[in-house]
Amino acid sequence: MEKIENYTTGTKITFYPNSCGTEIPEAENKITFCDDANNLGVVEQSYGLNSDSVIKIAQNYFNNDEVFITSKGYSIHSADGTWQNIPALAIPGENLSFNITSEDGIVTPDGKLLFATSNSNLSGLTYLDLNTLSFDTINYEQSFSEIPQARKFAYDPATGITYILARINNQVGLFSLENNMLLYLGVISGLSTNIVFWNASAVVNGFLYVGGEVLYKIDLNGDNPTVIYDSSSLPAENISKITADGSGNLWIAFAPFNGGGLARFNPTTEEFDFFELENPGNGNYSFNDLTIGPDGLIWAIAGLYDGVIILDPSDVTQPVWTFIPEDDIEDLGFPLVQSPKAIDAFNGSIYFASGGVIGSSTEKPFEFLKLTDGVWRGFNDEAPGNISAKMAKVNASFSNNMDASVAAANGGTWWLNETDDILTFLSDDDIFGVTEFFSSDQILVRDENDRPNATSGGLYRYDAPLIQKLDDDADLGFDPDWLATYQDELWLFDRQPSILHIYKQDNETATYTLDNYDSNNPVTADSFGYAIYSEVNTSTNEIIINRFNRATETTETLSFEYSINPFPNGGSNALQQITLPDGKMAFLSQTTIFLLEESNITTIVLEDLGFASFEVIRAGAADDMGNLILMLNSPKLARILDPFGSLNAESYQLGLTSSFSTEESILPKINFGLTNTVTIDVNGDIWTQSNGDWLKITLSNANLPPANFESFRIKGQVYFDANNNDALDANELYKNQRFAITKNGSTLTRYSVSKSNGEFEFLYQGEGDYTIILLGSDPNIFTETPNINFTVTDVNQDTDVGVLKLQARYIDALLVKSAEKLGAWGFVRDGFENTFTTAIGNISSDKNFTNLNFQFLYQNKDEDSDNILPQINDIKVYRVTSETDIPVIYKTIIEPKSNNWSVNDSNTNYTVNTLTTTPQINTNSDTVTIDFTIDQLDAKDMIIIEVATDLFAPEQNGSTIEYGLSFVGADNLDENDGSLNIPLIPRPEDNPNLRFPEDLPPFLDPNNPVTDPFVPEGPVYAPLPKNTEIASSYDPNDKLVSPGLPNILNEIDIDTPYLTYTIRFENEGNFSAKDIYVLDELDPNLDVNSIQLIEASHEVVLDELFIDGKTTLRFFFEDIFLDYTANDPNASQGYVKFAVRPIEGIALNTIVENTAAIYFDQNPPIITNTTQHQFVELALSINDFSDNGIHVKAFPNPVIDGLELVLPETGNYTVEVYDLMGRIIDTKTSENKQTMQLDLSHLAKGNYILNVINSERTSQIKIIKK
């Protein structure tokens, strides 16, 4: 055995056999310890809180790290957000086989974490040196008949001395610790050894005060005489907490059975100020804990009150009490299992321990709360990236265990808790997850796409972050009772009619009726694809094995008479079926292994291998050599090597020695018990689980899991040739490249996306001629060979299409980038500056553009708006020079809230210089323009323009602002190096010199891949002008779109080539979000072949889900640990932007809708707003209408409340308002007027038609109501 890795709440501990006292690289700079089995234990990883029950925070006089005392030891949370766990089992004790129960602790100024315990198991004063992460013990110099046991600590900031109260025989001794010197100061006379008499302590003015039923005052500078304040001098009984304020006073909480209060004690005058608080109907409140806040207020926990009580003692005669009920705390987003039980102050913050029990998936109870400067924060073992107690507990108990497990194809293991409907994932590269997952059967398999599947009234599948259900009635038409897999097939077995359903990629491909099936036994596949099912006939003492040949649809039935009861412990008589190589099978009972080879059945009796008579099999698995891996009830791991040949057995005792067995455990520190499952992962490591602990066991002679069940595929790899050397170099493997595949010219198209390692793959659809098409996934990258044609003649081996090259697109052109803005802000707040950013990049490989002219504008979309545009506060212009072969604008992103820009590349690959320019600003009532002149823009370089304005008028909330680059020109811009000036706003139609940025990559149609995929090149690639609304409020998770606005039905021209969506998210939770999924279901009127990933705020992985015949884009932001808004508003935000075409020949008046779902870790999704576009023929301005001779102006349009119509002449008019269904909504008439005012405030948001009628003519006007 090489090592055993123990995954438990918050922590990974690795045990290295026979390595105690040796130095190994894996232990460097880590906490280590030894056990009785001579294992070296290494605390290898700390992921978060190590328990779901936090007792208190320990005082730390060394640094600002938060030291939590938990039921499992200590968890230290550093200022940089990392954790260092100290498992109780790692703390050395007198007898190494026992664990230490942590009760108290303190960190001294030199970095010693001192431990207290109540189980009489620490030899000397034991501590962890936080400087070296090593344990040590300071021995007590005096000779005691019983080793003193440290129980409580007190620190004197005036002297730097730490005082220790310890039990010695039947007395309480006092020790001092200074400069590593431990001095015995004597016995505290009159102090009971019962800790309830000294559960609180503090040092003031050279005296140690210890409280319990009475208050003890101990002189630390003399001979330690003790003064006792008892009921005759105390204002109440039962002291629960003592703490010192900054004025030399003590604050004391009293918690008698009847009544209580808070007291301020002046040690000089020995007077008490007693503060009582009435609890209506129950006398006075009893106080269990208190602390002093940074503001001098007293924060307290009271019995019979769910929440926190604050005392302002400024006026003794009229104290002010403030209540913070638990409900108010939960309303802040901190659900608690129970009201806070402990309270402490540290480093300017107040900490509340609620205790803890495991929470549900929708409510994550916080074990600890922290309040700093009015900002609340929660600590929770269910924080992203941590192994939570919820993952390990079954039915809120460590005594029950996981029901099933399966290894993932790409590493790690899935675990099913059928009792609590929870699915957990663990991997050796520290990726963990837990989600609700309904299952009524203890069955878990993974399908051809590496997704876990289980049954419960249908088929449940987890495809992160979605749980998909194929319903037994609506989707399947039957209720599957058993699952199995074979190659790329998923087998669903319906027991009642004995029908086996074969599925490939969610399509049923075959059904078979199994002969002789009986009862509730499993159906599995052997390595040849035969269906295997067995039963135990207890009346004839036979096992019966059936082997169904799918090719001939015949059944071979074999039987074997046994002599030893296979199930002496009762329970189910179903045999566990283990598939072995070469068509062999193993069938496991409790006592016996039945082996099937061809048509022969043999047996292995467990006791015959030397195992004890009480030992029975609980779970089993097999490796690719046909060896069996068993978990016994001892608990013991057993390997049966070469079961059909030489037959050798080896075993490892994992659990503690019990009355049944005298074998010593190889893990004496781990309380490992009965297990229900064992699994071999892709690396050959063995995983099992019990009592809240996972073990991953690495054996030196381990084998991989069976490989002959893997399905064969079409595979390839793709890279981006960043340095143009026509070779695959380091860091050039390319992710998120989309591929499509067709077979034999079929219109059925399947899709795949390259992974982080550049690999992509497709499952076979039989033999034949295939075409793989590289889709234009990135607007800046293309390939010279977008189509790959090949023929498959053998589907029993992989087809590798090789390594494919992508390269940057170089065009002698300018590329313009801008971003949708969340709003034109009408309020002041950090991060909400009104900045408009535009990037202009030279995407040529060698052409420099000279004498460039740019114009930027922002304007009222409605030319008749009365909105007054804000003035310009600042203009900045930057030149960004590329230091590589890639145009720097390709790596540039502009985020949508504040329009901050950045280059997503190493800062050594570009340089930034601020340009001194004198732009020309022109302002009129509706438009502000800024003109720039740049002398030269070299190949691959970029210009950034930032325009910052004052606040927009908040009373114009909802008015639309149009903005963007409105003009671009240069002396040598055209293809013949001639002068060219191109207007961008308004964008001219059919300008041969103007393209969209999305036109850069080739657009391929998988059903017609021979067509030329490239749009003819032009000198300028620029987006449509952007629109945003004046906003006086803010939605943190939303969806933006261009062209158009997010919350109305946008009418756009039917020839609009692309819709560009920006999905934005913000973490408004209470701790960072490790993983974020964004799911976007595409409207069927959008072309899935045209999707382009434009940019994202963080590293993102794109793939596609196909659910109910629809395409859903899945954007996965992994391990980004997005901060939360209260901690850092700017770092709490992210976004992804993609573009997609409407389908070819989209019908007039088609409405395309789009909504996204945002998942923060395992939380329920946040659903964004829905964007809407209607494809119409736009011939006239929507603000200026002329029809049948009536010329009408309508403004503002879009309209919020009132709409004004300007008519061509004075006269009598009737206006009829229709919705898009043709229903008349409203009518208004006017006489002898040229203007009309319509009140439309009562209308719902949407599009409407106005009929303007006079005696002779009628005109129709389209309006948008917001």
Secondary structure as the mmCIF struct_conf table of DSSP 4:
data_model
#
loop_
_struct_conf.conf_type_id
_struct_conf.id
_struct_conf.beg_label_comp_id
_struct_conf.beg_label_asym_id
_struct_conf.beg_label_seq_id
_struct_conf.end_label_comp_id
_struct_conf.end_label_asym_id
_struct_conf.end_label_seq_id
STRN STRN1 LYS A 3 THR A 8
TURN_TY1_P TURN_TY1_P1 THR A 9 GLY A 10
STRN STRN2 THR A 11 TYR A 16
TURN_TY1_P TURN_TY1_P2 PRO A 17 ASN A 18
TURN_TY1_P TURN_TY1_P3 CYS A 20 GLY A 21
HELX_RH_3T_P HELX_RH_3T_P1 PRO A 25 ALA A 27
TURN_TY1_P TURN_TY1_P4 GLU A 28 ASN A 29
BEND BEND1 LYS A 30 LYS A 30
STRN STRN3 THR A 32 CYS A 34
TURN_TY1_P TURN_TY1_P5 ASP A 36 ALA A 37
STRN STRN4 LEU A 40 SER A 46
BEND BEND2 GLY A 48 GLY A 48
BEND BEND3 ASN A 50 ASN A 50
BEND BEND4 ASP A 52 ASP A 52
STRN STRN5 VAL A 54 ASN A 60
BEND BEND5 TYR A 61 ASN A 64
STRN STRN6 GLU A 66 THR A 70
TURN_TY1_P TURN_TY1_P6 SER A 71 LYS A 72
STRN STRN7 GLY A 73 HIS A 77
TURN_TY1_P TURN_TY1_P7 ALA A 79 ASP A 80
BEND BEND6 GLY A 81 GLY A 81
STRN STRN8 TRP A 83 PRO A 87
HELX_RH_3T_P HELX_RH_3T_P2 ALA A 88 ALA A 90
BEND BEND7 ILE A 91 ILE A 91
BEND BEND8 GLU A 94 ASN A 95
TURN_TY1_P TURN_TY1_P8 LEU A 96 SER A 97
BEND BEND9 PHE A 98 PHE A 98
HELX_LH_PP_P HELX_LH_PP_P1 ASN A 99 SER A 102
STRN STRN9 ASP A 104 VAL A 107
TURN_TY1_P TURN_TY1_P9 PRO A 109 ASP A 110
BEND BEND10 GLY A 111 GLY A 111
STRN STRN10 LYS A 112 ALA A 116
BEND BEND11 SER A 118 SER A 120
BEND BEND12 GLY A 124 GLY A 124
STRN STRN11 LEU A 125 ASP A 129
TURN_TY1_P TURN_TY1_P10 LEU A 130 LEU A 133
STRN STRN12 SER A 134 ILE A 138
HELX_LH_PP_P HELX_LH_PP_P2 ASN A 139 TYR A 140
BEND BEND13 GLU A 141 GLN A 142
BEND BEND14 SER A 145 GLU A 146
STRN STRN13 GLN A 149 ASP A 156
TURN_TY1_P TURN_TY1_P11 PRO A 157 GLY A 160
STRN STRN14 ILE A 161 ILE A 168
TURN_TY1_P TURN_TY1_P12 ASN A 169 ASN A 170
STRN STRN15 GLN A 171 GLU A 178
TURN_TY1_P TURN_TY1_P13 ASN A 179 ASN A 180
STRN STRN16 MET A 181 VAL A 187
TURN_TY1_P TURN_TY1_P14 SER A 189 GLY A 190
BEND BEND15 THR A 193 ASN A 194
HELX_RH_3T_P HELX_RH_3T_P3 ILE A 195 PHE A 197
BEND BEND16 TRP A 198 ASN A 199
STRN STRN17 ALA A 200 VAL A 204
TURN_TY1_P TURN_TY1_P15 ASN A 205 GLY A 206
STRN STRN18 PHE A 207 GLY A 211
BEND BEND17 GLY A 212 VAL A 214
STRN STRN19 LEU A 215 ASP A 219
TURN_TY1_P TURN_TY1_P16 LEU A 220 ASP A 223
STRN STRN20 THR A 226 TYR A 229
TURN_TY1_P TURN_TY1_P17 SER A 231 SER A 233
BEND BEND18 LEU A 234 GLU A 237
STRN STRN21 ILE A 239 ALA A 244
TURN_TY1_P TURN_TY1_P18 GLY A 246 SER A 247
BEND BEND19 GLY A 248 GLY A 248
STRN STRN22 LEU A 250 PHE A 254
BEND BEND20 PHE A 257 ASN A 258
STRN STRN23 GLY A 261 ASN A 266
TURN_TY1_P TURN_TY1_P19 PRO A 267 GLU A 270
STRN STRN24 GLU A 271 PHE A 275
STRN STRN25 GLU A 278 GLU A 278
TURN_TY1_P TURN_TY1_P20 PRO A 280 GLY A 281
BEND BEND21 ASN A 282 GLY A 283
STRN STRN26 ASN A 284 ASN A 284
HELX_LH_PP_P HELX_LH_PP_P3 TYR A 285 SER A 286
STRN STRN27 PHE A 287 ILE A 292
TURN_TY1_P TURN_TY1_P21 PRO A 294 ASP A 295
BEND BEND22 GLY A 296 GLY A 296
HELX_LH_PP_P HELX_LH_PP_P4 LEU A 297 LEU A 297
STRN STRN28 ILE A 298 ALA A 302
TURN_TY1_P TURN_TY1_P22 GLY A 303 LEU A 304
BEND BEND23 ASP A 306 ASP A 306
STRN STRN29 GLY A 307 ASP A 312
BEND BEND24 SER A 314 GLN A 318
STRN STRN30 VAL A 320 PRO A 325
HELX_RH_AL_P HELX_RH_AL_P1 GLU A 326 ASP A 331
TURN_TY1_P TURN_TY1_P23 LEU A 332 GLY A 333
BEND BEND25 VAL A 337 GLN A 338
STRN STRN31 ALA A 342 PHE A 346
TURN_TY1_P TURN_TY1_P24 ASN A 347 GLY A 348
STRN STRN32 SER A 349 ALA A 353
BEND BEND26 SER A 361 THR A 362
BEND BEND27 GLU A 367 GLU A 367
STRN STRN33 PHE A 368 THR A 372
TURN_TY1_P TURN_TY1_P25 ASP A 373 GLY A 374
STRN STRN34 VAL A 375 PHE A 379
TURN_TY1_P TURN_TY1_P26 ASP A 381 GLU A 382
BEND BEND28 ALA A 383 ALA A 383
TURN_TY1_P TURN_TY1_P27 PRO A 384 GLY A 385
BEND BEND29 ASN A 386 ASN A 386
HELX_RH_AL_P HELX_RH_AL_P2 ALA A 389 ALA A 392
STRN STRN35 VAL A 394 VAL A 394
TURN_TY1_P TURN_TY1_P28 ASN A 395 ALA A 396
STRN STRN36 SER A 397 SER A 397
BEND BEND30 PHE A 398 ASN A 400
STRN STRN37 ALA A 404 ALA A 407
TURN_TY1_P TURN_TY1_P29 ALA A 409 ASN A 410
BEND BEND31 GLY A 411 GLY A 411
STRN STRN38 THR A 413 ASN A 417
TURN_TY1_P TURN_TY1_P30 GLU A 418 ASP A 421
STRN STRN39 ILE A 422 LEU A 426
TURN_TY1_P TURN_TY1_P31 ASP A 428 ASP A 429
BEND BEND32 ASP A 430 ASP A 430
STRN STRN40 PHE A 432 GLU A 436
BEND BEND33 SER A 440 GLN A 442
STRN STRN41 VAL A 445 ARG A 446
TURN_TY1_P TURN_TY1_P32 GLU A 448 ASN A 449
BEND BEND34 ASP A 450 ASP A 450
STRN STRN42 PRO A 452 THR A 455
BEND BEND35 SER A 456 GLY A 457
STRN STRN43 GLY A 458 ASP A 463
TURN_TY1_P TURN_TY1_P33 ALA A 464 PRO A 465
STRN STRN44 LEU A 466 ASP A 471
HELX_RH_PI_P HELX_RH_PI_P1 ASP A 472 LEU A 476
BEND BEND36 GLY A 477 PHE A 478
STRN STRN45 TRP A 482 TYR A 486
TURN_TY1_P TURN_TY1_P34 GLN A 487 ASP A 488
STRN STRN46 GLU A 489 ASP A 494
TURN_TY1_P TURN_TY1_P35 ARG A 495 SER A 498
STRN STRN47 ILE A 499 LYS A 504
TURN_TY1_P TURN_TY1_P36 GLN A 505 ASP A 506
STRN STRN48 ASN A 507 THR A 513
HELX_LH_PP_P HELX_LH_PP_P5 LEU A 514 LEU A 514
TURN_TY1_P TURN_TY1_P37 ASP A 515 ASN A 516
TURN_TY1_P TURN_TY1_P38 SER A 519 ASN A 520
STRN STRN49 VAL A 523 ALA A 525
TURN_TY1_P TURN_TY1_P39 SER A 527 PHE A 528
BEND BEND37 GLY A 529 GLY A 529
STRN STRN50 ALA A 531 ASN A 537
TURN_TY1_P TURN_TY1_P40 THR A 538 ASN A 541
STRN STRN51 GLU A 542 ASN A 549
TURN_TY1_P TURN_TY1_P41 ARG A 550 GLU A 553
STRN STRN52 THR A 554 GLU A 561
BEND BEND38 SER A 563 ILE A 564
BEND BEND39 PRO A 566 PRO A 566
TURN_TY1_P TURN_TY1_P42 PRO A 568 ASN A 569
BEND BEND40 GLY A 571 GLY A 571
HELX_LH_PP_P HELX_LH_PP_P6 ALA A 574 LEU A 575
STRN STRN53 GLN A 576 THR A 579
HELX_RH_3T_P HELX_RH_3T_P4 PRO A 581 GLY A 583
STRN STRN54 MET A 585 LEU A 588
BEND BEND41 GLN A 590 THR A 591
STRN STRN55 THR A 592 GLU A 597
TURN_TY1_P TURN_TY1_P43 GLU A 598 SER A 599
STRN STRN56 ASN A 600 VAL A 605
HELX_RH_3T_P HELX_RH_3T_P5 LEU A 606 LEU A 609
TURN_TY1_P TURN_TY1_P44 GLY A 610 GLY A 610
TURN_TY1_P TURN_TY1_P45 SER A 613 PHE A 614
STRN STRN57 ILE A 617 ALA A 622
TURN_TY1_P TURN_TY1_P46 ASP A 624 MET A 625
BEND BEND42 GLY A 626 GLY A 626
STRN STRN58 LEU A 628 LEU A 632
TURN_TY1_P TURN_TY1_P47 ASN A 633 PRO A 635
STRN STRN59 LYS A 636 LEU A 641
BEND BEND43 ASP A 642 ASP A 642
TURN_TY1_P TURN_TY1_P48 PRO A 643 SER A 646
STRN STRN60 ASN A 648 GLN A 653
BEND BEND44 GLY A 655 GLY A 655
HELX_LH_PP_P HELX_LH_PP_P7 LEU A 656 THR A 657
STRN STRN61 SER A 658 SER A 658
TURN_TY1_P TURN_TY1_P49 SER A 659 PHE A 660
STRN STRN62 SER A 661 SER A 661
HELX_LH_PP_P HELX_LH_PP_P8 GLU A 663 SER A 665
BEND BEND45 ILE A 666 ILE A 666
TURN_TY1_P TURN_TY1_P50 PRO A 668 LYS A 669
BEND BEND46 ILE A 670 ILE A 670
BEND BEND47 ASN A 676 ASN A 676
STRN STRN63 VAL A 678 ILE A 680
TURN_TY1_P TURN_TY1_P51 VAL A 682 ASN A 683
BEND BEND48 GLY A 684 GLY A 684
STRN STRN64 ILE A 686 SER A 690
TURN_TY1_P TURN_TY1_P52 ASN A 691 GLY A 692
STRN STRN65 ASP A 693 THR A 698
TURN_TY1_P TURN_TY1_P53 SER A 700 ASN A 701
HELX_LH_PP_P HELX_LH_PP_P9 LEU A 704 PRO A 706
TURN_TY1_P TURN_TY1_P54 ASN A 708 PHE A 709
HELX_LH_PP_P HELX_LH_PP_P10 GLU A 710 PHE A 712
STRN STRN66 ARG A 713 PHE A 720
TURN_TY1_P TURN_TY1_P55 ALA A 722 ASN A 723
BEND BEND49 ASN A 724 ALA A 727
TURN_TY1_P TURN_TY1_P56 ALA A 730 ASN A 731
STRN STRN67 LEU A 733 LEU A 733
BEND BEND50 ASN A 736 ASN A 736
STRN STRN68 ARG A 738 LYS A 743
TURN_TY1_P TURN_TY1_P57 ASN A 744 GLY A 745
BEND BEND51 THR A 747 THR A 747
STRN STRN69 ARG A 750 VAL A 753
TURN_TY1_P TURN_TY1_P58 SER A 756 ASN A 757
BEND BEND52 GLY A 758 GLY A 758
STRN STRN70 GLU A 759 LEU A 763
BEND BEND53 GLY A 766 GLU A 767
STRN STRN71 GLY A 768 LEU A 774
BEND BEND54 ASP A 778 ASP A 778
TURN_TY1_P TURN_TY1_P59 PRO A 779 ASN A 780
STRN STRN72 ILE A 781 PHE A 782
BEND BEND55 GLU A 784 GLU A 784
STRN STRN73 ASN A 787 VAL A 792
TURN_TY1_P TURN_TY1_P60 VAL A 795 ASN A 796
BEND BEND56 GLN A 797 GLN A 797
STRN STRN74 THR A 799 ALA A 808
BEND BEND57 ASP A 812 ALA A 813
STRN STRN75 LEU A 814 LYS A 817
BEND BEND58 LEU A 822 LEU A 822
STRN STRN76 ALA A 824 TRP A 825
BEND BEND59 PHE A 827 PHE A 827
TURN_TY1_P TURN_TY1_P61 ASP A 830 GLY A 831
STRN STRN77 THR A 835 ASN A 842
BEND BEND60 SER A 845 ASP A 846
HELX_LH_PP_P HELX_LH_PP_P11 LYS A 847 ASN A 848
STRN STRN78 PHE A 849 ASN A 860
BEND BEND61 LYS A 861 ASP A 862
TURN_TY1_P TURN_TY1_P62 GLU A 863 ASP A 864
HELX_LH_PP_P HELX_LH_PP_P12 ASN A 867 GLN A 871
STRN STRN79 ILE A 872 SER A 882
BEND BEND62 GLU A 883 ILE A 886
HELX_RH_3T_P HELX_RH_3T_P6 VAL A 888 LYS A 891
STRN STRN80 THR A 892 ILE A 894
TURN_TY1_P TURN_TY1_P63 PRO A 896 SER A 898
STRN STRN81 TRP A 901 VAL A 903
BEND BEND63 ASN A 904 ASP A 905
HELX_RH_3T_P HELX_RH_3T_P7 ASN A 907 ASN A 909
STRN STRN82 TYR A 910 LEU A 915
STRN STRN83 GLN A 920 THR A 923
BEND BEND64 SER A 925 ASP A 926
STRN STRN84 THR A 927 LEU A 937
TURN_TY1_P TURN_TY1_P64 ALA A 939 LYS A 940
STRN STRN85 MET A 942 THR A 949
HELX_RH_3T_P HELX_RH_3T_P8 PRO A 954 GLN A 956
TURN_TY1_P TURN_TY1_P65 ASN A 957 GLY A 958
STRN STRN86 THR A 960 ALA A 970
TURN_TY1_P TURN_TY1_P66 ASP A 971 ASN A 972
BEND BEND65 ASP A 974 ASP A 974
TURN_TY1_P TURN_TY1_P67 GLU A 975 ASN A 976
BEND BEND66 ASP A 977 ASP A 977
STRN STRN87 LEU A 980 PRO A 983
BEND BEND67 ILE A 985 PRO A 986
HELX_LH_PP_P HELX_LH_PP_P13 ARG A 987 PRO A 988
TURN_TY1_P TURN_TY1_P68 GLU A 989 ASP A 990
TURN_TY1_P TURN_TY1_P69 PRO A 992 ASN A 993
STRN STRN88 LEU A 994 ARG A 995
HELX_RH_3T_P HELX_RH_3T_P9 PRO A 997 ASP A 999
BEND BEND68 LEU A 1000 PRO A 1001
TURN_TY1_P TURN_TY1_P70 PRO A 1006 ASN A 1007
BEND BEND69 ASN A 1008 ASN A 1008
TURN_TY1_P TURN_TY1_P71 PRO A 1009 VAL A 1010
BEND BEND70 THR A 1011 THR A 1011
HELX_LH_PP_P HELX_LH_PP_P14 PHE A 1014 GLU A 1017
BEND BEND71 PRO A 1019 PRO A 1019
STRN STRN89 VAL A 1020 TYR A 1021
HELX_LH_PP_P HELX_LH_PP_P15 PRO A 1023 PRO A 1025
STRN STRN90 LYS A 1026 ALA A 1031
BEND BEND72 SER A 1032 SER A 1033
BEND BEND73 PRO A 1036 ASN A 1037
STRN STRN91 ASP A 1038 SER A 1042
BEND BEND74 PRO A 1043 GLY A 1044
TURN_TY1_P TURN_TY1_P72 PRO A 1046 ASN A 1047
BEND BEND75 ILE A 1048 ILE A 1048
STRN STRN92 LEU A 1049 ASP A 1053
TURN_TY1_P TURN_TY1_P73 ILE A 1054 ASP A 1055
STRN STRN93 LEU A 1059 GLU A 1066
BEND BEND76 GLY A 1069 PHE A 1071
STRN STRN94 ALA A 1073 ALA A 1073
BEND BEND77 LYS A 1074 LYS A 1074
STRN STRN95 ILE A 1076 GLU A 1081
HELX_LH_PP_P HELX_LH_PP_P16 LEU A 1082 ASP A 1083
TURN_TY1_P TURN_TY1_P74 PRO A 1084 ASN A 1085
STRN STRN96 LEU A 1086 LEU A 1086
HELX_RH_3T_P HELX_RH_3T_P10 VAL A 1088 SER A 1090
STRN STRN97 GLN A 1092 ALA A 1096
BEND BEND78 SER A 1097 HIS A 1098
STRN STRN98 VAL A 1101 ILE A 1107
TURN_TY1_P TURN_TY1_P75 ASP A 1108 GLY A 1109
STRN STRN99 LYS A 1110 PHE A 1117
BEND BEND79 ASP A 1119 ASP A 1119
STRN STRN100 LEU A 1122 LEU A 1122
TURN_TY1_P TURN_TY1_P76 THR A 1125 ASN A 1127
TURN_TY1_P TURN_TY1_P77 PRO A 1129 SER A 1132
STRN STRN101 GLN A 1133 VAL A 1140
HELX_LH_PP_P HELX_LH_PP_P17 ARG A 1141 ARG A 1141
STRN STRN102 PRO A 1142 PRO A 1142
HELX_LH_PP_P HELX_LH_PP_P18 ILE A 1143 ILE A 1143
TURN_TY1_P TURN_TY1_P78 GLU A 1144 GLY A 1145
HELX_LH_PP_P HELX_LH_PP_P19 ILE A 1146 ALA A 1147
TURN_TY1_P TURN_TY1_P79 LEU A 1148 ASN A 1149
STRN STRN103 ILE A 1151 ASN A 1154
STRN STRN104 ALA A 1156 PHE A 1160
TURN_TY1_P TURN_TY1_P80 ASP A 1161 GLN A 1162
BEND BEND80 ASN A 1163 ASN A 1163
HELX_LH_PP_P HELX_LH_PP_P20 PRO A 1164 PRO A 1165
STRN STRN105 ILE A 1166 ILE A 1167
HELX_LH_PP_P HELX_LH_PP_P21 ASN A 1169 THR A 1170
STRN STRN106 THR A 1171 VAL A 1176
BEND BEND81 LEU A 1180 LEU A 1180
TURN_TY1_P TURN_TY1_P81 ILE A 1182 ASN A 1183
STRN STRN107 ASP A 1184 ASP A 1187
TURN_TY1_P TURN_TY1_P82 ASN A 1188 GLY A 1189
STRN STRN108 ILE A 1190 PHE A 1195
BEND BEND82 PRO A 1196 PRO A 1198
STRN STRN109 VAL A 1199 VAL A 1199
BEND BEND83 ILE A 1200 ASP A 1201
STRN STRN110 GLY A 1202 ASP A 1219
TURN_TY1_P TURN_TY1_P83 LEU A 1220 MET A 1221
BEND BEND84 GLY A 1222 GLY A 1222
STRN STRN111 ILE A 1224 ASP A 1239
TURN_TY1_P TURN_TY1_P84 SER A 1241 HIS A 1242
BEND BEND85 LEU A 1243 LEU A 1243
HELX_LH_PP_P HELX_LH_PP_P22 ALA A 1244 ALA A 1244
BEND BEND86 LYS A 1245 LYS A 1245
STRN STRN112 GLY A 1246 ILE A 1253
BEND BEND87 SER A 1255 GLU A 1256
STRN STRN113 THR A 1258 LYS A 1265
#
